[in-house]
Amino acid sequence: MPVPIATLLCLVVAVSDGDTLTARCGDRRPIQVRLAAIDAPERRQAFGPPSRQNLTRLCLRQKATLQTVARDAYGRTVAHVRCGQGDAATAQVRAGLAWVYTPRAAAYPQLAALQRQAQASHTGLWSQKRPRAPWDYRRQHPRG
């Protein structure tokens, strides 16, 4: 579901997992934000906790710039998120703590290149023999 593209200046007040955070933008109530272009391991999946910890280190209690791009099926705002001086999705992929979301990979060649580097150097989740993509994990472990 499309949303008007907007740039918001917010404060990150919580981090749910490696690709989802909660931000307070001005006087509005807090919004849940999904980082655009990536998919991080689920909380109970291998590398889920380190992925969440890294996003927490990068963004929690930090000012963040959100460039909104959509609303997802769960009602979250999908956005490009910059915490401090860096792009959060880029940092997660570079650290080997998130996948480039496959359906969007062609639109983000710089992220795909960072993922290939992380894979080649066995960084983060790429240190596993057969890392399981979050979308495959969710299919086998549906929320109920």
N, C-alpha and C positions, 0 to 999 in steps of 0.2 A: 504494500500500500504506500504510494508516494506521499511524502510530506514536503512542504515548501523548503527549499534549500535555505538554510540560515546558518550564521556563525554566532555561537553563543559563548560567552565567557562565564565559566562555572567554577565551583569548588568541588572536588571529588570527596565525597563523604563516606563511601564504602566501596569495597571491591568484592564481587561475588565469586568470580573465577578468573581465569586468564584472559577472557575476552569480554567481560561484562562488569560494569561499574555503575555506581549511583552518584549523580551529580546534582548539586543545588545551583541553580542559575538565577541569580537575582532574588526576587521575592517569590518566585514560583515554588511549588512543592517539588521535592526531589524527583528526578527522572532516572529511569533505568536506561543505560546506554550500552549498546552492543558495538564493539569495535568493528568497523567496516573492513572487509577483505580478508579477515582471518578467522580461524576456528581453533580454539585452544582445547587441550585435553580436559575432559570432565573432572570434577573434583575427586571422584573415586577411581579415576583412571591413572595409570602410570604417568608421572610428570604433571598431574593435575595440581597437586599442592605447590610444587616449585613454580609452575606457571602463574598461579594466583599470587604467590609471594613476590614474584618479580614485578607483576603489574601493580601490586600494593606499594612496593618500594619506589616505583616510577611515579605513581600518581596520587596515592592516598594523601589527603590534606594538602594537595597541590592545586594551584589554579590550572584550569584546563580550558583549551579552546576546542569547541566541538563544531565541526562542520557537518551538519546533518545531511543525510542522503536518502533516508527512507524510514519506514516503520516496519518492524518484522511481524511475523504471525503471532508473537507473544506480546505485542504492544510496546516493545522496546524501541527507543530511538536508535537507529543505526547511524553512526557518525565516524568521521575521521577525527581522532582525538590526539591533541598535542598537550603533553604535560611538561611543564618547564620548557626546555628548548627542543624536545624531541617528540617524534611521532610514536605513539604507544604501540601500534601494530608493527611498525618497523622494528622496534626494540624487541618485541616478543618473538618475531620470526628470526631475527639475528641471533638471539640467545638460544634458539632451538627449542622454544617453548610454545610454539603455535605453528599450525599449518597455514599456508595460503589457501583460502577457501576456493576449492577447485572450480566451481562455476564462474568465479570472478578472476581467476588467475591471469587470463589474457589481458585484462584491463590494468593489471598491476605487475608489469614485467620486472620492476625493481625489487618487489617483494619475492617474486619467483626466483630471481638471481640470488637473493639473500638466503632463501630456503635451500637452494642447491649448494651454497657455500657451507651452511650449517650441516647439511647431509654429508658432504665430502669430508668435513672435519670431525664428524661424529659428535657434534655439539648437542647438549640437552637431550631431548627425546630421541634424537637421531643416534644416540649411543646404544640404543636397543637394537637387537638383531632384527626384529620385525615390529616396528612401531605401528600401533593401531590408530587409524584416523578417528577423530571424535565422532564423525557421522556414522562410521561402522560400529563403534562402541555403543552409541545411542540406539542403533537398530537392534543390537543384541541385549541391551539393558534399557528397555523403555520405561519411562516414568509411569508409575501407576497409582 
